[in-house]
């Protein structure tokens, strides 16, 4: 724990040096921890900026609002509709780059209007090992990554969040709904809604870590292996299948590999990931 607290102190000192920050806040584990720490260090000089779009579930937006109200943190909600970005709906491998560049540009304008010096986002050390084109936009726009600066991993962030009493300490990992589409498959509002409602159905049934990947008219469910038995129980599987088909899916499948973060990245190759 000594090393962990040393990293926390490094994070606090780094935020103090920044002076003021607009934190890109999604209500996830990382951005909640970052926002809470920034507010403790900087007070009103730390504000939250949350993007509202059809790829961000209403559930997550409401959680973001509730957290800011409970903590007395100023929150700015900005409309950032990814489907309006040229080329985004075609779902190219650099989709996240297009989205993050648009979002951080809007946050930069908000920060400038309010005299806030820096933008901060919540990527951690574990994000360095996956395909993350959004981090290119972070670098290009000089967005700060305090959690990576402090060399904090997801596991360490969860441990510190628990120590701080944050309810998100054991919250399942989440990514925007556009990440549920295989690269090259057109993203539409209708399909995003199908994915959102399908995942909400599984969450309402008590499944914790869920993804509903969309492949045309096929829903591929990813859950933790420990919950396989629950999903294949006839009563549960029939309820899930029936509901998914009402949403518009023709086939409903379960991935026998279980939940895998960034599983859609397996469909791209080195030549296709250039920004």
Residue, then its C-alpha position, 0 to 999 in steps of 0.5 A: x500500500x505504501x507504493x499505492x499511496x505514493x502514486x496517489x500523492x504523485x497524482x495529487x501533486x501533478x494535478x496541483x501543478x496543472x492548476x485547473x482542469x476540465x475532466x472528461x467524465x463518463x461515470x466510469x471507474x477511472x474518470x470518477x476516481x480522477x474527477x474526485x481526486x481533482x476536485x479534492x485537490x483543486x476544488x472549484x478549479x476542477x469541473x466535469x465535462x460529460x458528452x451526451x450522444x446516442x452511443x452513451x447509454x442514458x444509464x451512464x449519463x444519469x449516474x454521471x449527473x448524480x455523482x456530480x450533484x452528490x459531490x458538489x462538482x460543476x458539470x457541463x454536459x456537451x452534445x457530441x453526436x459521433x454519427x455527425x462526424x464525417x466518416x464515423x458511421x462507416x466505422x473505420x478502424x480509427x473510429x475512436x480517434x475521430x470521436x475523441x478528437x471531436x470531443x476533446x476539441x469541444x472540451x478545449x473550447x469550453x475550457x478556454x471560455x472558462x479560463x481553465x488551463x488543461x483538459x484531463x482524461x482518465x486512461x490508465x497504464x493498462x490502456x497502453x497495451x491495447x489498440x487505442x486510437x483515441x490516445x492519438x487525439x489525446x496527444x495531438x490536442x495536448x490532453x493530460x492523462x494524470x492516471x498514466x502520469x502517476x503510473x496507475x493501473x486499473x487494479x490500483x485505481x479500484x483499490x484507491x477508489x474503494x479506500x475513498x468510498x467511491x461506489x464505482x470501485x467495483x463497477x464493471x468496465x464500460x466502453x461506448x456502444x459504438x465499440x460493439x460493432x465489427x469494424x466496417x459495419x455501419x453504425x446507426x442510431x437504431x442499432x445503437x438503441x438495439x445494443x443499449x436495450x439488449x445490454x440493459x436487459x442483461x444488466x437488469x437480470x443481474x449479469x455484471x460484466x456484459x457486452x452485446x456485440x452486433x454482427x449484422x442481424x446477429x447478437x453475440x453475448x459476452x459475459x463472464x464465464x462464471x455466469x455461463x450456467x445462468x445464461x443457458x438456464x432455459x427460463x433465462x435464455x428464452x427470456x433473453x432470446x425473445x427480448x433480443x428478437x423483439x429488438x430486431x436481432x434475428x439470431x442470439x448467440x453466446x461467445x464461449x470465450x466469455x467477456x474479452x475487453x476490446x474483442x473487436x480489435x481482433x478483426x483489424x490488421x496493422x495496415x488498417x490502424x493508421x490514422 
